[in-house]
Amino acid sequence: MQVCCLGCFFGAGNLIFPIFMGQLAGHHVWAASAGFLITGVGLPLLGVAALGVSQKDGLLELSSQIGRKYGVFFTCLLYLTIGPFFAIPRCATVSFTVGIEPFICRRREDGRIWEYSLLYFFAVVLIFFIEAGTDLNVDRENTESSVFNFVEYFVIRALFSPAGNMSKIEASGAYVSGAFSTGLLEGYNTMDALAGLAFGIIVVNVIRSLDIKESGAVAKIR
């Protein structure tokens, strides 16, 4: 179940925003974290729970309760938002900036980063996923399990062995006067709240495959 959720929800925003928020929030980090958890964790959970309680088979069926046209419009807009409009470019940018740019762009000054991002990142993705077979699925599950373990290790290490004393670090930017509200926005910017509505049906179906059919029980499973 953890691997399923990680594969659906852990993306570039989850890697960028919490670290960036912690650095800027300084001694206001706990207020900022509280806001971040509400929109970055709480809303996605509510989205998955809503699909479980409603007993619908996906976002289109759920949103179509308002109206068929609205359901189609909202579903298309949401998938475009968490796909080609925002999430995919962000994922490509982070992967390129961390894994490729330091090695090939040290001497480049033209700023044409997007060309390399398209060339390297999407080419590699295409090579690995153009023929998704059984072996690739097994590798994916093993990779996601490893990523989950690494993330868990880093979180525990950061909590018990922090790099500095947060109480002595001054907040900066919007975190000086509005740490909680800024954390709310940063949690929403991970786009997990939208992903909860789009991918929540995958989590719900995994739970249902465990012979848990009652809607309330499905919504309670984490």
C-alpha positions as CSV (number, residue, x, y, z in Angstrom):
1,M,0.0,0.0,0.0
2,Q,2.9,2.4,0.8
3,V,4.5,1.7,-2.5
4,C,1.2,2.3,-4.3
5,C,0.7,5.7,-2.6
6,L,4.3,6.7,-3.2
7,G,4.1,5.9,-6.9
8,C,1.0,8.0,-7.2
9,F,1.7,11.0,-5.0
10,F,5.5,11.4,-4.6
11,G,6.7,13.9,-7.2
12,A,9.0,16.8,-7.8
13,G,6.9,19.1,-5.7
14,N,7.2,16.8,-2.7
15,L,10.9,16.9,-3.1
16,I,11.3,20.6,-3.6
17,F,8.8,22.4,-1.5
18,P,9.3,20.9,2.0
19,I,13.0,21.5,1.9
20,F,12.7,25.0,0.5
21,M,10.0,25.8,3.0
22,G,12.1,24.6,5.9
23,Q,15.0,26.8,4.9
24,L,12.9,29.9,4.5
25,A,10.6,29.4,7.5
26,G,13.5,29.3,10.0
27,H,12.2,29.2,13.6
28,H,8.6,29.4,12.2
29,V,9.1,26.0,10.7
30,W,6.4,24.3,12.9
31,A,3.7,26.8,12.0
32,A,4.6,26.5,8.3
33,S,4.7,22.7,8.5
34,A,1.2,22.6,10.1
35,G,-0.2,24.6,7.1
36,F,1.8,22.4,4.7
37,L,0.4,19.2,6.2
38,I,-3.2,20.4,5.9
39,T,-3.1,21.0,2.2
40,G,-0.2,18.7,1.2
41,V,-1.4,15.6,3.2
42,G,-4.8,16.2,4.6
43,L,-6.5,17.3,1.4
44,P,-5.1,14.3,-0.7
45,L,-6.4,12.0,2.0
46,L,-9.8,13.6,1.9
47,G,-9.8,13.2,-1.9
48,V,-9.1,9.5,-1.7
49,A,-11.6,9.1,1.1
50,A,-14.3,10.9,-0.9
51,L,-13.8,8.4,-3.8
52,G,-14.1,5.5,-1.3
53,V,-17.2,6.8,0.4
54,S,-18.9,7.8,-2.9
55,Q,-18.4,4.3,-4.4
56,K,-17.7,6.0,-7.7
57,D,-15.3,4.6,-10.3
58,G,-13.2,7.7,-10.8
59,L,-13.1,11.4,-11.0
60,L,-15.3,11.8,-14.0
61,E,-18.2,9.9,-12.4
62,L,-17.6,11.7,-9.1
63,S,-17.6,15.2,-10.6
64,S,-20.5,14.4,-13.0
65,Q,-22.8,14.5,-10.1
66,I,-22.8,18.3,-10.5
67,G,-23.5,17.9,-14.2
68,R,-22.1,15.9,-17.2
69,K,-20.6,18.9,-18.9
70,Y,-19.0,20.1,-15.8
71,G,-17.6,16.7,-15.0
72,V,-16.0,16.4,-18.4
73,F,-14.6,19.9,-18.2
74,F,-13.3,19.6,-14.6
75,T,-11.7,16.1,-15.3
76,C,-9.9,17.3,-18.5
77,L,-8.7,20.5,-16.8
78,L,-7.4,18.6,-13.7
79,Y,-5.6,16.0,-15.8
80,L,-4.0,18.7,-17.9
81,T,-3.0,20.5,-14.8
82,I,-1.3,17.6,-13.1
83,G,0.2,16.5,-16.4
84,P,1.5,18.5,-19.4
85,F,0.6,22.0,-18.0
86,F,2.5,21.9,-14.7
87,A,3.6,18.5,-13.2
88,I,5.5,17.1,-16.2
89,P,7.5,20.2,-16.9
90,R,8.3,20.6,-13.2
91,C,9.4,16.9,-12.9
92,A,11.6,17.3,-16.0
93,T,13.1,20.6,-14.6
94,V,14.0,19.1,-11.3
95,S,15.4,15.9,-12.7
96,F,17.5,17.8,-15.3
97,T,18.7,20.5,-12.8
98,V,19.8,18.0,-10.2
99,G,21.1,15.1,-12.3
100,I,22.2,16.6,-15.6
101,E,22.8,20.3,-15.6
102,P,25.8,20.3,-13.2
103,F,27.7,18.0,-15.6
104,I,26.9,19.4,-19.0
105,C,26.1,23.1,-18.5
106,R,29.0,24.4,-16.5
107,R,30.4,26.2,-19.5
108,R,27.2,27.2,-21.1
109,E,25.9,30.7,-20.8
110,D,23.0,30.8,-23.3
111,G,20.4,29.7,-20.8
112,R,18.7,27.3,-23.2
113,I,18.1,24.8,-20.4
114,W,14.8,23.6,-21.7
115,E,16.3,22.1,-24.9
116,Y,18.5,19.8,-22.8
117,S,15.6,19.0,-20.5
118,L,13.5,17.8,-23.5
119,L,16.4,16.0,-25.1
120,Y,17.7,14.1,-22.1
121,F,14.8,13.7,-19.6
122,F,12.0,12.8,-22.0
123,A,14.2,10.7,-24.2
124,V,15.2,8.5,-21.2
125,V,11.6,8.3,-20.1
126,L,10.5,7.2,-23.5
127,I,13.2,4.5,-23.7
128,F,12.2,3.0,-20.4
129,F,8.5,3.1,-20.8
130,I,7.8,2.7,-24.5
131,E,7.4,-1.1,-24.0
132,A,6.1,-1.5,-20.4
133,G,6.3,-5.2,-19.7
134,T,6.4,-7.5,-16.7
135,D,10.1,-7.1,-16.0
136,L,9.7,-3.3,-16.0
137,N,6.8,-3.5,-13.6
138,V,8.9,-5.6,-11.2
139,D,11.8,-3.1,-11.5
140,R,9.3,-0.2,-10.9
141,E,8.0,-1.8,-7.7
142,N,11.6,-2.5,-6.5
143,T,12.6,1.1,-7.3
144,E,9.6,2.6,-5.5
145,S,10.3,0.4,-2.5
146,S,13.9,1.6,-2.4
147,V,12.8,5.3,-2.8
148,F,10.3,4.9,0.0
149,N,13.0,3.5,2.3
150,F,15.4,6.3,1.4
151,V,12.8,9.0,2.1
152,E,11.9,7.4,5.4
153,Y,15.6,7.3,6.4
154,F,16.2,10.9,5.5
155,V,13.1,12.1,7.4
156,I,14.1,10.2,10.5
157,R,17.7,11.4,10.2
158,A,16.6,15.0,9.8
159,L,14.3,14.9,12.8
160,F,16.9,13.3,15.2
161,S,20.1,14.8,13.8
162,P,19.2,18.3,12.3
163,A,21.9,20.3,10.4
164,G,21.4,23.2,12.7
165,N,19.3,24.8,15.5
166,M,16.1,25.9,13.9
167,S,15.2,28.1,16.9
168,K,18.1,30.4,16.1
169,I,17.4,30.7,12.3
170,E,15.4,33.8,11.3
171,A,12.5,33.4,9.0
172,S,12.6,35.1,5.6
173,G,10.2,36.3,2.9
174,A,6.5,35.6,3.5
175,Y,7.3,33.3,6.4
176,V,8.1,36.2,8.6
177,S,4.5,37.3,9.1
178,G,2.5,34.5,7.6
179,A,4.2,31.2,8.1
180,F,1.0,29.2,8.5
181,S,-0.8,30.6,5.5
182,T,2.4,30.4,3.3
183,G,2.7,26.7,4.4
184,L,-0.9,26.2,3.3
185,L,-0.1,27.5,-0.2
186,E,3.1,25.5,-0.5
187,G,1.3,22.3,0.5
188,Y,-1.3,23.0,-2.2
189,N,1.5,23.7,-4.7
190,T,2.6,20.1,-4.5
191,M,-0.6,19.4,-6.4
192,D,-1.3,16.3,-4.2
193,A,-4.8,17.6,-3.5
194,L,-5.5,17.4,-7.2
195,A,-3.7,14.1,-7.5
196,G,-5.8,12.7,-4.7
197,L,-8.9,13.1,-6.9
198,A,-7.2,11.9,-10.1
199,F,-5.2,8.9,-8.7
200,G,-7.3,8.2,-5.6
201,I,-9.3,5.5,-7.5
202,I,-6.1,3.5,-7.9
203,V,-5.6,3.4,-4.1
204,V,-9.3,2.7,-3.6
205,N,-9.2,-0.2,-6.1
206,V,-6.1,-1.7,-4.3
207,I,-8.1,-1.5,-1.0
208,R,-11.1,-3.1,-2.7
209,S,-8.8,-5.9,-4.0
210,L,-8.2,-6.8,-0.4
211,D,-11.9,-7.8,0.0
212,I,-12.7,-4.5,1.7
213,K,-15.9,-3.4,0.0
214,E,-17.9,-1.4,2.5
215,S,-17.5,2.3,1.6
216,G,-16.8,3.5,5.2
217,A,-14.1,0.9,5.7
218,V,-12.5,1.8,2.4
219,A,-12.3,5.4,3.4
220,K,-10.7,4.6,6.8
221,I,-7.9,2.5,5.4
222,R,-4.6,4.3,5.1
